[in-house]
Amino acid sequence: MSPTYDVIVIGLGGMGSAAAHHLSARGARVLGLEKFGPVHNRGSSHGGSRITRQSYFEDPAYVPLLLRSYELYEELERATGREIATLCGGVMVGRPDSRTVSGSLLSAEQWDLPHEMLDASEIRRRFPTLTPKDDEVALFEARAGLVRPENTVAAHLQLATRQGADLHFEEPMTRWEPYRDGVRVHTAENTYTAAHLVICPGAWAPQLLTDLGVPFTIERQVMYWFQPRGGVQPFLPENHPIYIWEDAAGVQAYGFPSIDGPELGAKVAFFRKGVVTTPETIDRTVHEDEVQAMADHMSRHIPDLPGAFLKAATCMYSNTADEHFVIARHPAHPESVTVACGFSGHGFKFVPVVGEIVADLALTGTTDHPIGLFDPHRLAAAPA
Ligand SMILES: Cc1cc2nc3c(=O)[nH]c(=O)nc-3n(C[C@H](O)[C@H](O)[C@H](O)COP(=O)(O)OP(=O)(O)OC[C@H]3O[C@@H](n4cnc5c(N)ncnc54)[C@H](O)[C@@H]3O)c2cc1C
């Protein structure tokens, strides 16, 4: 007979691991199925660091979710003893009318978030590694910083296991179908049934959610680590903020303080300059011209950063057309399936609150969190 669960979670990356934790914490009998091993580097939740911030230029509607996410990140650290968040402060830099600056200010003002506006000379005085142009400003947020993706996923898996969830790795779902009042899920090894299915597919959304009716674009992204000229001291988290820097052409680059010791430099990347790919065909080799383009770009903003090139890694964004998430009961299977996908390159800071929302939706069909922005109906492909 098929093993039976209350909820089966597909994908135990960032979002799925958090969902497995929140569901099992509420007493649900949970099975988690993951295509790869625990805390792997083949999806979207690896690379050592992710920016977190509250003055959210993407849309002020994200702010209440961020406030809750910060609380849950703290709980996660307390419950597991793992180091996850480093709130070293952050600057959103650009011209005053850039989306990065004006959007961050809009959220800060609308939600009364603590922040400071810095002109170019104040940026240079406070953060001597940064060399803004005279017409650039920054919104500084003391509660911005970074979270560690691998530690976050490991912590959620640890808690889910402790709470009785069955987590199966290297066991991808091959297909599923409606079954009685719930679902039946197939893998190469077994067949499982459950009252409800949660799908957190990351970059595999185009394959796993064909009937969602939402187009996704999977983008290859590259993260670069450089050894700063003169060493990491000025780049340590006690001296250096995270940053997102939008130039006059609208190109955004972002980076982190040095968090992994003097040999490992500091990480930097472009935000949204990827090429379209798939999880099967992604080019995992980072080419010399890409490294050079990143170094040239950063030398205009943080000249000491691109010293020796240390390493690079690839990762994938799963973009929706408007770069907002999709979190909902599945429109075609509203009784039995919840989806969390399309995190469009800015989802990690929300991982714990997404776990909470998904648990609400899976177990009760609704949530008190404001998720109107993430309704898949807004993106439904027009009929051919
Ligand atoms: C380079 C880069 C930088 C980023 N920077 C930031 C940042 O600074 N701040 C921020 O907030 N966000 C950032 N993001 C975005 C954030 O990391 C992602 O939004 C988040 O990690 C997505 O999590 P996920 O659970 O959707 O995907 P994943 O963590 O990839 O999880 C999906 C999982 O589904 C599994 N899976 C797929 N198919 C199956 C199947 N058939 N059966 C079972 N399992 C399956 C996969 O193996 C995978 O483990 C960044 C992303 C990238 C790539």
The ligand as a MOL file (V3000), in Angstrom:
LIG
                    3D

  0  0  0     0  0            999 V3000
M  V30 BEGIN CTAB
M  V30 COUNTS 53 58 0 0 0
M  V30 BEGIN ATOM
M  V30 1 C 23.1000 34.1670 -7.9540 0
M  V30 2 C 21.8690 34.4060 -7.1450 0
M  V30 3 C 21.8690 35.4380 -6.2320 0
M  V30 4 C 20.7430 35.7080 -5.4660 0
M  V30 5 N 20.7800 36.7110 -4.5480 0
M  V30 6 C 19.7290 36.9290 -3.7410 0
M  V30 7 C 19.8200 37.8850 -2.7040 0
M  V30 8 O 20.8570 38.5350 -2.5300 0
M  V30 9 N 18.7490 38.0560 -1.8830 0
M  V30 10 C 17.6060 37.3300 -2.0480 0
M  V30 11 O 16.6520 37.5270 -1.2750 0
M  V30 12 N 17.4960 36.3870 -3.0260 0
M  V30 13 C 18.5220 36.1790 -3.8630 0
M  V30 14 N 18.4620 35.2230 -4.8410 0
M  V30 15 C 17.2020 34.5010 -5.0530 0
M  V30 16 C 17.0210 33.3390 -4.0990 0
M  V30 17 O 18.2400 32.7010 -3.8560 0
M  V30 18 C 15.9810 32.4060 -4.7050 0
M  V30 19 O 14.7850 33.1590 -4.8960 0
M  V30 20 C 15.6830 31.2210 -3.8090 0
M  V30 21 O 16.8690 30.5520 -3.4580 0
M  V30 22 C 14.7470 30.2720 -4.5480 0
M  V30 23 O 14.4700 29.1390 -3.7250 0
M  V30 24 P 13.6110 27.9450 -4.3170 0
M  V30 25 O 13.2500 27.0740 -3.1880 0
M  V30 26 O 12.5230 28.5040 -5.1740 0
M  V30 27 O 14.6100 27.1990 -5.3360 0
M  V30 28 P 15.6970 26.0610 -4.9820 0
M  V30 29 O 16.3740 26.3810 -3.7100 0
M  V30 30 O 16.5080 25.8360 -6.1990 0
M  V30 31 O 14.7910 24.8010 -4.6900 0
M  V30 32 C 14.0770 24.0960 -5.6930 0
M  V30 33 C 14.3290 22.6360 -5.4090 0
M  V30 34 O 13.4360 21.8110 -6.1530 0
M  V30 35 C 14.1500 20.6170 -6.4280 0
M  V30 36 N 13.4470 19.8790 -7.4820 0
M  V30 37 C 13.2810 20.2380 -8.7630 0
M  V30 38 N 12.5740 19.2960 -9.4210 0
M  V30 39 C 12.2600 18.3330 -8.5250 0
M  V30 40 C 11.5330 17.1000 -8.6060 0
M  V30 41 N 10.9890 16.6740 -9.7530 0
M  V30 42 N 11.4080 16.3580 -7.4790 0
M  V30 43 C 11.9690 16.7820 -6.3100 0
M  V30 44 N 12.6800 17.9280 -6.1870 0
M  V30 45 C 12.8070 18.6950 -7.2920 0
M  V30 46 C 15.5200 21.1280 -6.8190 0
M  V30 47 O 16.4990 20.1200 -6.7910 0
M  V30 48 C 15.7290 22.2100 -5.7760 0
M  V30 49 O 16.3930 21.7120 -4.6340 0
M  V30 50 C 19.5710 34.9280 -5.6240 0
M  V30 51 C 19.5710 33.8680 -6.5540 0
M  V30 52 C 20.7080 33.6130 -7.3000 0
M  V30 53 C 20.6840 32.4790 -8.2900 0
M  V30 END ATOM
M  V30 BEGIN BOND
M  V30 1 1 1 2
M  V30 2 1 2 3
M  V30 3 2 2 52
M  V30 4 2 3 4
M  V30 5 1 4 5
M  V30 6 1 4 50
M  V30 7 2 5 6
M  V30 8 1 6 7
M  V30 9 1 6 13
M  V30 10 2 7 8
M  V30 11 1 7 9
M  V30 12 1 9 10
M  V30 13 2 10 11
M  V30 14 1 10 12
M  V30 15 2 12 13
M  V30 16 1 13 14
M  V30 17 1 14 15
M  V30 18 1 14 50
M  V30 19 1 15 16
M  V30 20 1 16 17
M  V30 21 1 16 18
M  V30 22 1 18 19
M  V30 23 1 18 20
M  V30 24 1 20 21
M  V30 25 1 20 22
M  V30 26 1 22 23
M  V30 27 1 23 24
M  V30 28 2 24 25
M  V30 29 1 24 26
M  V30 30 1 24 27
M  V30 31 1 27 28
M  V30 32 2 28 29
M  V30 33 1 28 30
M  V30 34 1 28 31
M  V30 35 1 31 32
M  V30 36 1 32 33
M  V30 37 1 33 34
M  V30 38 1 33 48
M  V30 39 1 34 35
M  V30 40 1 35 36
M  V30 41 1 35 46
M  V30 42 1 36 37
M  V30 43 1 36 45
M  V30 44 2 37 38
M  V30 45 1 38 39
M  V30 46 1 39 40
M  V30 47 2 39 45
M  V30 48 1 40 41
M  V30 49 2 40 42
M  V30 50 1 42 43
M  V30 51 2 43 44
M  V30 52 1 44 45
M  V30 53 1 46 47
M  V30 54 1 46 48
M  V30 55 1 48 49
M  V30 56 2 50 51
M  V30 57 1 51 52
M  V30 58 1 52 53
M  V30 END BOND
M  V30 END CTAB
M  END
